[in-house]
């Protein structure tokens, strides 16, 4: 009976947390699940829900271009995550931060390029590519600038 009651509790808690997540209340979902775990113990189901709450919170912050906040939030809560999900979340955050930075740099250089400030654009892109050498977008931008400057 106790095992069945705990499974029922876990299901109800997870369903409620999912409802909160759908309402963009991911922090509330995380806090709720953590409180239940602290009170009644954990389970695989609760752990997955807790992992998803942290992941979803980080995604929401990244979607709002709050890169530093997303990384800080993850760092302060990764101890509650399963190792595999913590690793997946950290990789996702790092990748998205690079992508956001890539878009930011691209958007910064387009008006400069259109204004004919090719040397300045080239310097910005070369510096950005040191941080993100695999960026196809920035490499393409640099090719266009080099072409405009008559370089290869």
C-alpha angles and dihedrals in degrees: 000000000000091000092050092047091051091049090049091048091049091050092050092047092049092048091051091048090050089052090052091048091053088053090053090250094128096146091052089050091050093049092047095050092044091053091051091049091050091050104038106015132254136284136184089261094052092045092053090049092049090048091051092049092056092043093049093047090053091048091051091051092048091049087056089050091247093139098157092046091051092051093045091048091051093047092052094049106033091096088071094052130088110258094245094050092044089055092047091048094048091050091049092049093048092048094048093047089055090047092049091049090048091054091046092053092045091051090048096053100043095075091043090051091048089051090054096248092139098153092053091046091050091052093049093048094047090051092047091049090057087063096039109023093167095059108125092188094055092043090054090048090051091050090054091049092048089050090050089051091048092247129130 
